[in-house]
Amino acid sequence: MHWCEQQLIAIGHPSPPNAAEFLALGQEIFPTWYRDLLYRARAHSVSGLEPQLALAPKPYLDVDELVRSQLLRDLGYEIPP
C-alpha cells in the first residue's frame, strides 16, 4: 500500500482514488493516472525490486448491499442508517 501511495504522489494524483473517478457516462472508464500506475506496477514487478508486489486478498462480502452502499458513499450520497 505504501508503494502505491508513493507512486500516486509521483504521478501527481492529488488524493486517494475513489469510485467516482471510474464511473462517468461518455468518458474513459480508466483514468490516465490509473494506466500510469498499472504500468509502474508491472515494471516494478518485472524488475524484482523491493517491495515485492502482490494482489491483495479479496474481501469476503456476503451481501451486495454492502458494495452498493460503499459505492454510493464514494459518489457523495448520504446513506440512511
GUDREN-322040 format. One record per residue (C-alpha): x, y, z; residue in three letters. Coordinates in steps of 0.5 Angstrom, whole numbers, plus 2048, in hexadecimal, padded with zeros to 3 digits. Layout:
! residues N
xx | yy | zz | aa
X | Y | Z | ALA $
...
END
This chain:
! residues 81
xx | yy | zz | aa
800 | 800 | 800 | MET $
806 | 805 | 802 | HIS $
809 | 803 | 7FB | TRP $
802 | 805 | 7F7 | CYS $
801 | 80C | 7FB | GLU $
808 | 80E | 7FA | GLN $
807 | 80C | 7F2 | GLN $
800 | 810 | 7F2 | LEU $
804 | 816 | 7F5 | ILE $
80A | 815 | 7F0 | ALA $
805 | 815 | 7EA | ILE $
801 | 81B | 7ED | GLY $
7FB | 818 | 7EF | HIS $
7F8 | 81D | 7F5 | PRO $
7F4 | 819 | 7F9 | SER $
7F3 | 811 | 7FB | PRO $
7EF | 80F | 7F5 | PRO $
7E7 | 80E | 7F5 | ASN $
7E2 | 80A | 7F2 | ALA $
7DF | 811 | 7EE | ALA $
7E6 | 811 | 7EA | GLU $
7E4 | 80B | 7E7 | PHE $
7DC | 80C | 7E5 | LEU $
7DB | 811 | 7E0 | ALA $
7D6 | 811 | 7DA | LEU $
7D9 | 812 | 7D4 | GLY $
7E0 | 813 | 7D6 | GLN $
7E6 | 80E | 7D8 | GLU $
7E5 | 809 | 7DD | ILE $
7EC | 808 | 7DF | PHE $
7EF | 80F | 7E0 | PRO $
7F6 | 810 | 7DD | THR $
7F9 | 810 | 7E4 | TRP $
7F7 | 809 | 7E5 | TYR $
7FA | 807 | 7DF | ARG $
801 | 80A | 7E1 | ASP $
800 | 807 | 7E8 | LEU $
7FF | 800 | 7E5 | LEU $
805 | 801 | 7E0 | TYR $
809 | 803 | 7E6 | ARG $
807 | 7FD | 7EA | ALA $
808 | 7F8 | 7E4 | ARG $
80F | 7FB | 7E3 | ALA $
811 | 7FA | 7EA | HIS $
80E | 7F3 | 7EB | SER $
813 | 7F1 | 7E5 | VAL $
819 | 7F5 | 7E8 | SER $
819 | 7F0 | 7EE | GLY $
81A | 7F6 | 7F3 | LEU $
817 | 7F7 | 7FA | GLU $
812 | 7F8 | 7FC | PRO $
80F | 7F1 | 7F8 | GLN $
808 | 7F3 | 7F6 | LEU $
802 | 7EE | 7F6 | ALA $
7FB | 7EE | 7F6 | LEU $
7F7 | 7F0 | 7FC | ALA $
7F2 | 7EA | 7FE | PRO $
7EB | 7EB | 7FC | LYS $
7E7 | 7ED | 802 | PRO $
7E1 | 7E9 | 804 | TYR $
7DB | 7EC | 802 | LEU $
7D4 | 7E8 | 803 | ASP $
7CF | 7EE | 801 | VAL $
7CF | 7F2 | 7FB | ASP $
7CC | 7F8 | 7FF | GLU $
7D3 | 7F9 | 803 | LEU $
7D6 | 7FA | 7FC | VAL $
7D1 | 7FF | 7F9 | ARG $
7D1 | 803 | 800 | SER $
7D8 | 804 | 7FF | GLN $
7D8 | 806 | 7F8 | LEU $
7D2 | 80B | 7FA | LEU $
7D6 | 80E | 7FF | ARG $
7DC | 80F | 7FB | ASP $
7D8 | 812 | 7F6 | LEU $
7D6 | 817 | 7FB | GLY $
7CF | 815 | 7FD | TYR $
7CD | 814 | 804 | GLU $
7CA | 80D | 806 | ILE $
7C5 | 80D | 80B | PRO $
7C7 | 809 | 812 | PRO $
END
